[in-house]
Amino acid sequence: MGRFDFLYKMDLQHRAVTVYIYLADRANRAGECWPAIPTIARELKLSQSTVRRALQDLRKVELLETEQRYRVKGGKSSLLFRLKKI
């Protein structure tokens, strides 16, 4: 059984599968990572809007939680992505 077999069996758009695998590759042992959306888009050769739709797809099926991170002076930073344990 492969690491992502559960993912391939789900009825997900290709964009969501691609982004999930990307995030899993970047995640630490706790299942967390924080790449910027433009970085994800550039590295996967997708548009930023496609990445945002994929993230929405993953949140909808509860495979992903996101949390806004903030800089010390209060400005927004990249999102914290937390992959759900299956």
C-alpha positions as CSV (number, residue, x, y, z in Angstrom):
1,M,0.0,0.0,0.0
2,G,1.4,3.3,-1.1
3,R,1.6,6.5,1.1
4,F,-1.0,8.3,-1.0
5,D,-3.4,5.4,-1.9
6,F,-6.1,7.0,0.3
7,L,-5.8,10.2,-1.7
8,Y,-6.0,8.5,-5.1
9,K,-9.3,6.8,-4.0
10,M,-11.0,10.1,-3.2
11,D,-13.1,12.0,-5.7
12,L,-10.7,15.0,-5.9
13,Q,-9.7,17.3,-8.7
14,H,-6.2,16.8,-10.0
15,R,-5.2,20.2,-8.7
16,A,-6.0,19.1,-5.1
17,V,-4.1,15.9,-5.4
18,T,-1.1,17.7,-6.8
19,V,-1.1,20.4,-4.1
20,Y,-1.6,17.8,-1.3
21,I,1.4,15.8,-2.4
22,Y,3.5,19.0,-2.6
23,L,2.5,20.0,0.9
24,A,3.2,16.5,2.3
25,D,6.6,16.6,0.7
26,R,7.3,19.9,2.4
27,A,5.7,19.1,5.8
28,N,7.6,18.4,9.0
29,R,6.9,15.4,11.3
30,A,3.9,17.2,12.7
31,G,2.4,17.5,9.2
32,E,2.9,21.3,9.1
33,C,4.5,23.5,6.5
34,W,4.2,27.2,5.4
35,P,5.2,27.8,1.8
36,A,3.7,30.9,0.3
37,I,1.0,30.5,-2.3
38,P,3.1,32.1,-5.1
39,T,5.9,29.6,-4.3
40,I,3.5,26.7,-4.5
41,A,2.2,28.0,-7.8
42,R,5.6,28.6,-9.3
43,E,7.0,25.2,-8.3
44,L,4.0,23.3,-9.5
45,K,3.6,25.5,-12.6
46,L,0.0,26.3,-11.7
47,S,-1.7,29.7,-11.3
48,Q,-2.2,31.2,-7.9
49,S,-5.9,31.0,-8.3
50,T,-5.7,27.3,-9.1
51,V,-3.6,26.7,-6.0
52,R,-6.2,28.6,-3.9
53,R,-9.0,26.5,-5.4
54,A,-7.0,23.3,-4.6
55,L,-6.6,24.4,-1.0
56,Q,-10.3,25.1,-0.7
57,D,-11.0,21.6,-2.1
58,L,-8.7,20.1,0.5
59,R,-10.2,22.0,3.3
60,K,-13.7,21.0,2.2
61,V,-12.9,17.3,2.4
62,E,-11.0,17.9,5.7
63,L,-7.6,16.9,4.5
64,L,-6.1,20.3,5.4
65,E,-6.4,23.0,8.0
66,T,-5.0,26.5,7.4
67,E,-4.0,29.1,9.9
68,Q,-3.0,32.7,9.1
69,R,0.4,33.6,10.5
70,Y,1.5,37.1,11.4
71,R,4.8,38.9,11.5
72,V,6.1,40.5,14.7
73,K,4.8,43.9,13.6
74,G,1.3,42.6,12.8
75,G,1.6,42.1,9.0
76,K,0.3,38.9,7.4
77,S,2.8,36.2,6.7
78,S,2.3,32.9,4.7
79,L,-0.4,30.5,5.8
80,L,0.4,27.6,8.1
81,F,-0.8,24.4,6.4
82,R,-1.6,21.4,8.7
83,L,-2.2,18.1,6.9
84,K,-4.8,16.0,8.6
85,K,-3.9,12.5,9.7
86,I,-5.8,9.8,7.8
